[in-house]
Amino acid sequence: MSAGATTDLLVFEFVDHGVAVRARLNTAGAPNTCAVVGGIASTEPAVRAYHAIFSGRQLGIHVAPEVAGEIDGAREVPPECATAFPAPGDVLWQYCPPGKMDGGPEIFDLALCYGRDTRILMPWGFSPANRFAQVVDEDLPSLAKLGATMIETGAENVRIRSVA
């Protein structure tokens, strides 16, 4: 499947808590990442979000290889606006090839950062990820509240979609 036509916004619908978080794409600064993530969003995958273990105030979403792996270029996205120290509201993309994460399978990872002092720290050290979108200002308080709640409640069902 080819990378999808990018739109202006992604919506992350946290189904269990009834929270929708919108993120504006940075198509100028991260065109390859936006194309791949737009392709993923065009499939409207149902995924799970987890609170980060190593990285601080961040929600991680692993997109299944059978979804992300079918998008042209998903395994070859070059560094674009990469950071290991994201700001609140940054939305990140990272691909980890098979074996990188404790010998496990490949990982297609989206991350929503909701607070200060977040760092992209993996078991092997700092691991810059592509900053390709920014949560819209009015949705940041909802994302921060949800993130703090997920520390207690655990994983959350999420639906990802594009909005023109």
Number of C-alpha atoms within 10 A of each C-alpha: 12 13 22 19 13 24 17 16 21 25 19 22 19 20 14 10 13 8 14 16 21 25 24 18 25 18 16 9 15 20 16 22 30 29 24 27 26 26 25 25 25 19 15 17 16 15 15 18 24 19 24 22 13 14 19 17 24 31 27 22 23 18 19 17 14 8 16 26 18 17 20 16 17 23 18 11 19 13 16 18 15 18 18 17 19 25 19 21 26 23 25 25 25 22 19 15 14 12 11 14 14 9 9 11 13 18 22 20 17 21 24 31 31 27 20 14 14 19 20 21 17 14 10 9 9 14 16 21 23 27 28 25 25 22 24 14 11 10 15 20 14 14 25 20 11 18 24 17 13 18 15 9 12 11 16 19 16 23 18 22 21 23 15 7
